[in-house]
Amino acid sequence: MTEPESSPKAEKPVPLWKLDGPQALLAAGSFLNAVAFFSALPFASLYLASYTSMSNAAIGAVVGGIALIASIGGVAGGMLVDRVGAVPLMGVGLSLYIAIYAGLSVVRDTSVIIGLLLGLGVARLFVEPGGKKLMSLAAGADGRIFRLRYMILCGGAIVGPAIGGLLYAISPKVFFAVPAVLYAIYLVLIVARRSMLTRLENRPDEVTGHFPLSAALRDVRLLAATGAGLAIFFVFSQLESIIPLYIKGEWGDDAVKYFAGLFITNAILALAFQVPIDWVSNRISRTGLVLIGCCGFAAAFLCFWASGFAGLALLYLGIVFWTIGEGVLLPMPDIAVHEIATDDRKGAYFGFAEIRYLGFFAGPFAGGVLLSGRDLGYFAIMAAFVFLCVPLLLARRFTAAPAEGSVHAQA
C-alpha cells in the first residue's frame, strides 16, 4: 500500500551534489558524454552542408535519422543490457563512438560520412539504456539523481558548443578528434571501475535469456511514462525548431542574435533552477509539481506570442517560464521509469522509454504546419498540449503493478 501524496517525508533529502563512489563515476561519465555530444552533433548539419553536396532535405533526414535509430533501437538495446549486462554493452557503445568520430576526422566520401553519422544512433542505443540503468541502480528509492543528470546535460550544452564552435573553424580532423578523446576517457573510467559497476547490477547467477518485452508492453505504467515523455518532448522540441522561425518572422535579421541569447539564457537558468526545483519537489505533491511544470510551458508560449507586439522583454520573460517548465518536467519520465522498473528490467524499461524521442520528429513537423505568422492558434495548441503529460505522469499511482516482480514504493 502506498503512502498518500500529502504525507511528510520520513528523512531529510540528501543534497543533489552529495554522491557516493558509483554515483560520482556515473555523473562524471554523463558529463563527458554530454560535452562530446554537444561539441559535435549540433554542428552536423553545417558540416554536411559544407563538405557534401547534399540537399537541405537530405541533410535533415540524416541528422534526424540519428535520433530515430536511437529512439527505436533503444528498445532492443535496453533488452540486451538486461541480458548481457550494462557494463559490457556500454563498452561496446563507447568503442563504437570512438571509432565513428575517429573515422569522421579523416573520411571525405559522402556515403561513408552518412553511414558513420547514422552509426552514432546505434552507439547511443547501447550507451544510454546502460548508463541510465546503472544510474537508477545507484540512485536509491527516490530517483532524484536524474535531476542531477539533467543539470549535467545542461552543463554539457554550455561547454560542448563552445568547444565545438572553436574547433570547427580549425579543421574537421581536430573537430571530430575531441569527442573521440572524450569518449575514450569515458571508456577508460568504465573499464577501470568495471567491478564496482558490475556489482551494482546484482544480476542472478542464472540468466534465462528471456527478454521481458511482452511484460514491458503490458505494464501500462511504463506506457504512461513513455507517453508523458513523448508529449513533453513534442512541446520541448519547439524551442530549437519553430520558435526561431517565429522570432525571424518578427525581428528579421536580428533573430539569430536574439535566439542565441535565449539559448544561452535557457542553459544557464536550467542549471540555476534545478536545486530550487529539487527543494520544492520534496515539499509539495507530485501532482502539484507536474502542474507547475505544465503552467511554466504554457506561460512561456503566451509570452512568446505576446512578444511580437509587446516587445522583446516578453521573449526573455518567456524563456524564464520555459526553463521552469523544462527543469520540472524533463527529468520526470526517467524518474517515473526508475520508480516502476524492477532491477532485472531497468535496461528494457529505460530502453523502451527512449521512444519518447520521437517527439523531436513529430513536434517540429506539427509546429511547422500550425505556425502562421503571429497566429495565436499555434501557441494556444502547444500550451494546451503539454498538459497531456499530467494524467500520464500520475497514472502509474493508480495502476496495479504487473504480476511478475515488485515495484519501487512511490516517492
Contacts in CASP RR format, 6 or more apart in sequence:
PFRMAT RR
TARGET T0000
AUTHOR 0000-0000-0000
METHOD contacts of the structure
MODEL  1
MTEPESSPKAEKPVPLWKLDGPQALLAAGSFLNAVAFFSALPFASLYLAS
YTSMSNAAIGAVVGGIALIASIGGVAGGMLVDRVGAVPLMGVGLSLYIAI
YAGLSVVRDTSVIIGLLLGLGVARLFVEPGGKKLMSLAAGADGRIFRLRY
MILCGGAIVGPAIGGLLYAISPKVFFAVPAVLYAIYLVLIVARRSMLTRL
ENRPDEVTGHFPLSAALRDVRLLAATGAGLAIFFVFSQLESIIPLYIKGE
WGDDAVKYFAGLFITNAILALAFQVPIDWVSNRISRTGLVLIGCCGFAAA
FLCFWASGFAGLALLYLGIVFWTIGEGVLLPMPDIAVHEIATDDRKGAYF
GFAEIRYLGFFAGPFAGGVLLSGRDLGYFAIMAAFVFLCVPLLLARRFTA
APAEGSVHAQA
2 397 0 8 1.000
2 409 0 8 1.000
2 410 0 8 1.000
3 409 0 8 1.000
3 410 0 8 1.000
5 285 0 8 1.000
5 286 0 8 1.000
5 287 0 8 1.000
6 285 0 8 1.000
9 282 0 8 1.000
13 142 0 8 1.000
13 144 0 8 1.000
13 278 0 8 1.000
13 282 0 8 1.000
16 144 0 8 1.000
16 145 0 8 1.000
16 147 0 8 1.000
16 148 0 8 1.000
16 151 0 8 1.000
16 274 0 8 1.000
16 275 0 8 1.000
16 278 0 8 1.000
17 148 0 8 1.000
19 27 0 8 1.000
19 148 0 8 1.000
20 138 0 8 1.000
21 196 0 8 1.000
22 134 0 8 1.000
22 138 0 8 1.000
22 193 0 8 1.000
22 196 0 8 1.000
22 197 0 8 1.000
22 200 0 8 1.000
23 135 0 8 1.000
23 138 0 8 1.000
23 139 0 8 1.000
23 145 0 8 1.000
25 189 0 8 1.000
25 193 0 8 1.000
25 196 0 8 1.000
25 197 0 8 1.000
26 131 0 8 1.000
26 134 0 8 1.000
26 135 0 8 1.000
26 138 0 8 1.000
27 145 0 8 1.000
27 148 0 8 1.000
27 149 0 8 1.000
27 152 0 8 1.000
28 189 0 8 1.000
29 186 0 8 1.000
29 189 0 8 1.000
30 131 0 8 1.000
30 135 0 8 1.000
30 149 0 8 1.000
30 152 0 8 1.000
30 153 0 8 1.000
31 152 0 8 1.000
31 155 0 8 1.000
31 156 0 8 1.000
32 182 0 8 1.000
32 183 0 8 1.000
32 185 0 8 1.000
32 186 0 8 1.000
32 189 0 8 1.000
33 127 0 8 1.000
33 182 0 8 1.000
33 183 0 8 1.000
33 186 0 8 1.000
34 152 0 8 1.000
34 153 0 8 1.000
34 155 0 8 1.000
34 156 0 8 1.000
34 157 0 8 1.000
34 160 0 8 1.000
35 155 0 8 1.000
35 156 0 8 1.000
35 159 0 8 1.000
35 160 0 8 1.000
35 163 0 8 1.000
35 182 0 8 1.000
36 97 0 8 1.000
36 101 0 8 1.000
36 178 0 8 1.000
36 179 0 8 1.000
36 182 0 8 1.000
36 183 0 8 1.000
36 186 0 8 1.000
37 156 0 8 1.000
37 160 0 8 1.000
37 179 0 8 1.000
38 156 0 8 1.000
38 157 0 8 1.000
38 159 0 8 1.000
38 160 0 8 1.000
38 161 0 8 1.000
39 159 0 8 1.000
39 160 0 8 1.000
39 161 0 8 1.000
39 163 0 8 1.000
39 164 0 8 1.000
39 165 0 8 1.000
39 167 0 8 1.000
39 178 0 8 1.000
39 179 0 8 1.000
39 182 0 8 1.000
40 101 0 8 1.000
40 164 0 8 1.000
40 175 0 8 1.000
40 176 0 8 1.000
40 178 0 8 1.000
40 179 0 8 1.000
41 63 0 8 1.000
41 66 0 8 1.000
41 120 0 8 1.000
42 161 0 8 1.000
43 164 0 8 1.000
43 165 0 8 1.000
43 168 0 8 1.000
43 175 0 8 1.000
44 62 0 8 1.000
44 63 0 8 1.000
44 66 0 8 1.000
44 117 0 8 1.000
45 59 0 8 1.000
45 60 0 8 1.000
45 63 0 8 1.000
46 168 0 8 1.000
47 168 0 8 1.000
47 172 0 8 1.000
47 175 0 8 1.000
48 54 0 8 1.000
48 59 0 8 1.000
48 62 0 8 1.000
48 63 0 8 1.000
48 113 0 8 1.000
48 117 0 8 1.000
49 56 0 8 1.000
49 59 0 8 1.000
51 108 0 8 1.000
51 113 0 8 1.000
51 172 0 8 1.000
52 110 0 8 1.000
52 113 0 8 1.000
53 110 0 8 1.000
54 62 0 8 1.000
54 110 0 8 1.000
62 114 0 8 1.000
62 117 0 8 1.000
62 118 0 8 1.000
63 117 0 8 1.000
64 360 0 8 1.000
64 361 0 8 1.000
65 118 0 8 1.000
65 121 0 8 1.000
66 117 0 8 1.000
66 118 0 8 1.000
66 119 0 8 1.000
66 120 0 8 1.000
66 121 0 8 1.000
66 124 0 8 1.000
67 121 0 8 1.000
67 357 0 8 1.000
67 360 0 8 1.000
67 361 0 8 1.000
68 358 0 8 1.000
68 361 0 8 1.000
69 118 0 8 1.000
69 119 0 8 1.000
69 121 0 8 1.000
69 122 0 8 1.000
69 124 0 8 1.000
69 125 0 8 1.000
70 120 0 8 1.000
70 121 0 8 1.000
70 122 0 8 1.000
70 124 0 8 1.000
70 125 0 8 1.000
70 128 0 8 1.000
70 354 0 8 1.000
70 357 0 8 1.000
71 354 0 8 1.000
71 355 0 8 1.000
71 356 0 8 1.000
71 357 0 8 1.000
71 358 0 8 1.000
72 355 0 8 1.000
73 125 0 8 1.000
73 354 0 8 1.000
74 125 0 8 1.000
74 128 0 8 1.000
74 129 0 8 1.000
74 351 0 8 1.000
74 352 0 8 1.000
74 354 0 8 1.000
74 355 0 8 1.000
75 213 0 8 1.000
75 348 0 8 1.000
75 351 0 8 1.000
75 352 0 8 1.000
75 354 0 8 1.000
75 355 0 8 1.000
76 125 0 8 1.000
77 89 0 8 1.000
77 125 0 8 1.000
77 126 0 8 1.000
77 129 0 8 1.000
77 347 0 8 1.000
77 351 0 8 1.000
78 125 0 8 1.000
78 129 0 8 1.000
78 130 0 8 1.000
78 133 0 8 1.000
78 347 0 8 1.000
78 348 0 8 1.000
78 350 0 8 1.000
78 351 0 8 1.000
78 352 0 8 1.000
79 211 0 8 1.000
79 212 0 8 1.000
79 213 0 8 1.000
79 347 0 8 1.000
79 348 0 8 1.000
79 351 0 8 1.000
80 89 0 8 1.000
80 126 0 8 1.000
81 89 0 8 1.000
81 126 0 8 1.000
81 129 0 8 1.000
81 130 0 8 1.000
81 133 0 8 1.000
81 347 0 8 1.000
81 348 0 8 1.000
81 351 0 8 1.000
82 133 0 8 1.000
82 211 0 8 1.000
82 212 0 8 1.000
82 344 0 8 1.000
82 345 0 8 1.000
82 346 0 8 1.000
82 347 0 8 1.000
82 348 0 8 1.000
83 207 0 8 1.000
83 209 0 8 1.000
83 211 0 8 1.000
85 130 0 8 1.000
85 201 0 8 1.000
85 203 0 8 1.000
86 129 0 8 1.000
86 130 0 8 1.000
86 131 0 8 1.000
86 133 0 8 1.000
86 134 0 8 1.000
86 197 0 8 1.000
86 201 0 8 1.000
86 347 0 8 1.000
87 134 0 8 1.000
87 190 0 8 1.000
87 194 0 8 1.000
87 197 0 8 1.000
87 198 0 8 1.000
87 201 0 8 1.000
89 126 0 8 1.000
89 129 0 8 1.000
89 130 0 8 1.000
90 126 0 8 1.000
90 127 0 8 1.000
90 130 0 8 1.000
90 131 0 8 1.000
90 134 0 8 1.000
90 190 0 8 1.000
91 126 0 8 1.000
91 187 0 8 1.000
91 190 0 8 1.000
91 191 0 8 1.000
92 126 0 8 1.000
93 123 0 8 1.000
93 126 0 8 1.000
93 127 0 8 1.000
94 123 0 8 1.000
94 127 0 8 1.000
94 183 0 8 1.000
94 184 0 8 1.000
94 186 0 8 1.000
94 187 0 8 1.000
94 190 0 8 1.000
95 187 0 8 1.000
96 119 0 8 1.000
96 122 0 8 1.000
96 123 0 8 1.000
96 126 0 8 1.000
97 120 0 8 1.000
97 123 0 8 1.000
97 127 0 8 1.000
97 179 0 8 1.000
97 180 0 8 1.000
97 183 0 8 1.000
98 180 0 8 1.000
98 183 0 8 1.000
98 184 0 8 1.000
98 187 0 8 1.000
100 116 0 8 1.000
100 117 0 8 1.000
100 119 0 8 1.000
100 120 0 8 1.000
100 123 0 8 1.000
101 176 0 8 1.000
101 177 0 8 1.000
101 179 0 8 1.000
101 180 0 8 1.000
101 183 0 8 1.000
102 176 0 8 1.000
102 177 0 8 1.000
102 180 0 8 1.000
103 116 0 8 1.000
103 176 0 8 1.000
104 113 0 8 1.000
104 116 0 8 1.000
104 117 0 8 1.000
104 172 0 8 1.000
104 176 0 8 1.000
105 172 0 8 1.000
105 173 0 8 1.000
105 174 0 8 1.000
105 175 0 8 1.000
105 176 0 8 1.000
105 177 0 8 1.000
105 180 0 8 1.000
106 173 0 8 1.000
107 113 0 8 1.000
107 116 0 8 1.000
125 351 0 8 1.000
125 354 0 8 1.000
128 350 0 8 1.000
128 351 0 8 1.000
128 354 0 8 1.000
129 347 0 8 1.000
129 348 0 8 1.000
129 350 0 8 1.000
129 351 0 8 1.000
129 354 0 8 1.000
130 347 0 8 1.000
130 350 0 8 1.000
132 334 0 8 1.000
132 337 0 8 1.000
132 346 0 8 1.000
132 347 0 8 1.000
132 350 0 8 1.000
132 351 0 8 1.000
133 201 0 8 1.000
133 346 0 8 1.000
133 347 0 8 1.000
133 350 0 8 1.000
134 197 0 8 1.000
134 200 0 8 1.000
134 201 0 8 1.000
135 145 0 8 1.000
135 146 0 8 1.000
135 149 0 8 1.000
136 143 0 8 1.000
136 145 0 8 1.000
136 337 0 8 1.000
136 338 0 8 1.000
136 341 0 8 1.000
136 346 0 8 1.000
136 350 0 8 1.000
137 200 0 8 1.000
137 201 0 8 1.000
137 202 0 8 1.000
137 343 0 8 1.000
137 346 0 8 1.000
138 145 0 8 1.000
138 200 0 8 1.000
139 145 0 8 1.000
139 146 0 8 1.000
139 338 0 8 1.000
141 408 0 8 1.000
141 409 0 8 1.000
141 411 0 8 1.000
142 411 0 8 1.000
143 335 0 8 1.000
143 338 0 8 1.000
143 339 0 8 1.000
143 411 0 8 1.000
144 278 0 8 1.000
144 281 0 8 1.000
144 335 0 8 1.000
146 331 0 8 1.000
146 334 0 8 1.000
146 335 0 8 1.000
146 338 0 8 1.000
147 274 0 8 1.000
147 277 0 8 1.000
147 278 0 8 1.000
147 281 0 8 1.000
147 331 0 8 1.000
147 335 0 8 1.000
148 274 0 8 1.000
149 331 0 8 1.000
149 334 0 8 1.000
150 270 0 8 1.000
150 274 0 8 1.000
150 327 0 8 1.000
150 330 0 8 1.000
150 331 0 8 1.000
151 270 0 8 1.000
151 271 0 8 1.000
151 274 0 8 1.000
154 267 0 8 1.000
154 270 0 8 1.000
154 271 0 8 1.000
154 274 0 8 1.000
155 267 0 8 1.000
155 271 0 8 1.000
157 267 0 8 1.000
158 264 0 8 1.000
158 267 0 8 1.000
158 268 0 8 1.000
158 271 0 8 1.000
163 178 0 8 1.000
164 175 0 8 1.000
164 178 0 8 1.000
167 174 0 8 1.000
167 175 0 8 1.000
167 178 0 8 1.000
168 175 0 8 1.000
190 197 0 8 1.000
201 343 0 8 1.000
202 343 0 8 1.000
203 344 0 8 1.000
204 344 0 8 1.000
211 348 0 8 1.000
212 344 0 8 1.000
212 345 0 8 1.000
212 348 0 8 1.000
212 404 0 8 1.000
213 348 0 8 1.000
213 352 0 8 1.000
215 345 0 8 1.000
215 402 0 8 1.000
215 404 0 8 1.000
216 222 0 8 1.000
216 345 0 8 1.000
216 348 0 8 1.000
216 349 0 8 1.000
216 352 0 8 1.000
217 223 0 8 1.000
218 402 0 8 1.000
219 340 0 8 1.000
219 349 0 8 1.000
219 402 0 8 1.000
220 395 0 8 1.000
220 399 0 8 1.000
221 336 0 8 1.000
221 340 0 8 1.000
221 395 0 8 1.000
221 396 0 8 1.000
221 399 0 8 1.000
221 401 0 8 1.000
222 337 0 8 1.000
222 340 0 8 1.000
222 341 0 8 1.000
222 349 0 8 1.000
222 352 0 8 1.000
222 353 0 8 1.000
224 336 0 8 1.000
224 391 0 8 1.000
224 392 0 8 1.000
224 393 0 8 1.000
224 395 0 8 1.000
224 396 0 8 1.000
224 399 0 8 1.000
225 333 0 8 1.000
225 336 0 8 1.000
225 337 0 8 1.000
225 340 0 8 1.000
225 353 0 8 1.000
225 392 0 8 1.000
225 393 0 8 1.000
225 396 0 8 1.000
226 333 0 8 1.000
226 352 0 8 1.000
226 353 0 8 1.000
226 355 0 8 1.000
226 356 0 8 1.000
227 333 0 8 1.000
227 356 0 8 1.000
227 389 0 8 1.000
227 392 0 8 1.000
228 332 0 8 1.000
228 333 0 8 1.000
228 336 0 8 1.000
228 356 0 8 1.000
228 388 0 8 1.000
228 389 0 8 1.000
228 392 0 8 1.000
228 393 0 8 1.000
229 333 0 8 1.000
229 353 0 8 1.000
229 356 0 8 1.000
229 389 0 8 1.000
229 392 0 8 1.000
230 355 0 8 1.000
230 356 0 8 1.000
230 358 0 8 1.000
230 359 0 8 1.000
230 362 0 8 1.000
231 385 0 8 1.000
231 386 0 8 1.000
231 388 0 8 1.000
231 389 0 8 1.000
231 392 0 8 1.000
232 329 0 8 1.000
232 330 0 8 1.000
232 332 0 8 1.000
232 333 0 8 1.000
232 356 0 8 1.000
232 386 0 8 1.000
232 389 0 8 1.000
233 356 0 8 1.000
233 357 0 8 1.000
233 358 0 8 1.000
233 359 0 8 1.000
233 360 0 8 1.000
233 363 0 8 1.000
234 359 0 8 1.000
234 362 0 8 1.000
234 363 0 8 1.000
234 366 0 8 1.000
234 385 0 8 1.000
235 297 0 8 1.000
235 363 0 8 1.000
235 382 0 8 1.000
235 385 0 8 1.000
235 386 0 8 1.000
236 326 0 8 1.000
236 330 0 8 1.000
237 359 0 8 1.000
237 360 0 8 1.000
237 363 0 8 1.000
237 364 0 8 1.000
238 363 0 8 1.000
238 364 0 8 1.000
238 367 0 8 1.000
238 382 0 8 1.000
239 262 0 8 1.000
239 266 0 8 1.000
239 322 0 8 1.000
240 263 0 8 1.000
241 363 0 8 1.000
241 364 0 8 1.000
241 367 0 8 1.000
241 368 0 8 1.000
242 363 0 8 1.000
242 364 0 8 1.000
242 367 0 8 1.000
242 368 0 8 1.000
242 371 0 8 1.000
242 378 0 8 1.000
243 259 0 8 1.000
243 262 0 8 1.000
243 304 0 8 1.000
244 255 0 8 1.000
244 259 0 8 1.000
245 368 0 8 1.000
245 371 0 8 1.000
246 304 0 8 1.000
246 371 0 8 1.000
246 373 0 8 1.000
246 374 0 8 1.000
247 255 0 8 1.000
247 258 0 8 1.000
247 259 0 8 1.000
247 262 0 8 1.000
247 315 0 8 1.000
248 255 0 8 1.000
249 255 0 8 1.000
249 373 0 8 1.000
250 307 0 8 1.000
250 308 0 8 1.000
250 374 0 8 1.000
251 258 0 8 1.000
251 312 0 8 1.000
258 312 0 8 1.000
258 315 0 8 1.000
262 315 0 8 1.000
262 316 0 8 1.000
262 319 0 8 1.000
265 316 0 8 1.000
265 319 0 8 1.000
265 323 0 8 1.000
266 319 0 8 1.000
266 322 0 8 1.000
266 323 0 8 1.000
266 326 0 8 1.000
269 319 0 8 1.000
269 320 0 8 1.000
269 323 0 8 1.000
270 323 0 8 1.000
270 326 0 8 1.000
270 327 0 8 1.000
273 323 0 8 1.000
273 324 0 8 1.000
273 327 0 8 1.000
274 327 0 8 1.000
277 324 0 8 1.000
277 327 0 8 1.000
277 328 0 8 1.000
280 289 0 8 1.000
280 292 0 8 1.000
281 289 0 8 1.000
281 328 0 8 1.000
286 393 0 8 1.000
286 394 0 8 1.000
286 397 0 8 1.000
286 411 0 8 1.000
287 390 0 8 1.000
287 394 0 8 1.000
289 328 0 8 1.000
289 332 0 8 1.000
290 328 0 8 1.000
290 329 0 8 1.000
290 332 0 8 1.000
290 389 0 8 1.000
290 390 0 8 1.000
290 393 0 8 1.000
290 394 0 8 1.000
291 390 0 8 1.000
292 324 0 8 1.000
292 325 0 8 1.000
292 328 0 8 1.000
293 324 0 8 1.000
293 325 0 8 1.000
293 327 0 8 1.000
293 328 0 8 1.000
293 329 0 8 1.000
294 325 0 8 1.000
294 329 0 8 1.000
294 386 0 8 1.000
294 387 0 8 1.000
294 389 0 8 1.000
294 390 0 8 1.000
295 325 0 8 1.000
296 321 0 8 1.000
296 322 0 8 1.000
296 324 0 8 1.000
296 325 0 8 1.000
296 328 0 8 1.000
297 321 0 8 1.000
297 322 0 8 1.000
297 325 0 8 1.000
297 326 0 8 1.000
297 329 0 8 1.000
297 382 0 8 1.000
297 383 0 8 1.000
297 386 0 8 1.000
298 383 0 8 1.000
298 384 0 8 1.000
298 386 0 8 1.000
298 387 0 8 1.000
299 318 0 8 1.000
299 321 0 8 1.000
300 318 0 8 1.000
300 319 0 8 1.000
300 320 0 8 1.000
300 321 0 8 1.000
300 322 0 8 1.000
300 325 0 8 1.000
301 379 0 8 1.000
301 380 0 8 1.000
301 382 0 8 1.000
301 383 0 8 1.000
302 379 0 8 1.000
302 383 0 8 1.000
303 314 0 8 1.000
303 315 0 8 1.000
303 317 0 8 1.000
303 318 0 8 1.000
303 321 0 8 1.000
304 314 0 8 1.000
304 315 0 8 1.000
304 318 0 8 1.000
304 379 0 8 1.000
305 374 0 8 1.000
305 376 0 8 1.000
305 379 0 8 1.000
306 314 0 8 1.000
307 313 0 8 1.000
307 314 0 8 1.000
307 315 0 8 1.000
307 318 0 8 1.000
308 314 0 8 1.000
308 374 0 8 1.000
309 374 0 8 1.000
329 386 0 8 1.000
329 389 0 8 1.000
332 393 0 8 1.000
333 353 0 8 1.000
333 356 0 8 1.000
333 393 0 8 1.000
334 350 0 8 1.000
334 353 0 8 1.000
335 411 0 8 1.000
336 393 0 8 1.000
336 396 0 8 1.000
337 346 0 8 1.000
337 349 0 8 1.000
337 350 0 8 1.000
337 353 0 8 1.000
338 346 0 8 1.000
338 408 0 8 1.000
339 396 0 8 1.000
339 407 0 8 1.000
339 408 0 8 1.000
339 410 0 8 1.000
339 411 0 8 1.000
340 349 0 8 1.000
340 396 0 8 1.000
340 401 0 8 1.000
340 407 0 8 1.000
340 408 0 8 1.000
341 347 0 8 1.000
341 348 0 8 1.000
341 349 0 8 1.000
341 350 0 8 1.000
341 407 0 8 1.000
341 408 0 8 1.000
342 405 0 8 1.000
342 406 0 8 1.000
342 407 0 8 1.000
367 378 0 8 1.000
367 382 0 8 1.000
370 377 0 8 1.000
370 378 0 8 1.000
370 381 0 8 1.000
370 382 0 8 1.000
371 378 0 8 1.000
372 378 0 8 1.000
397 410 0 8 1.000
401 407 0 8 1.000
END
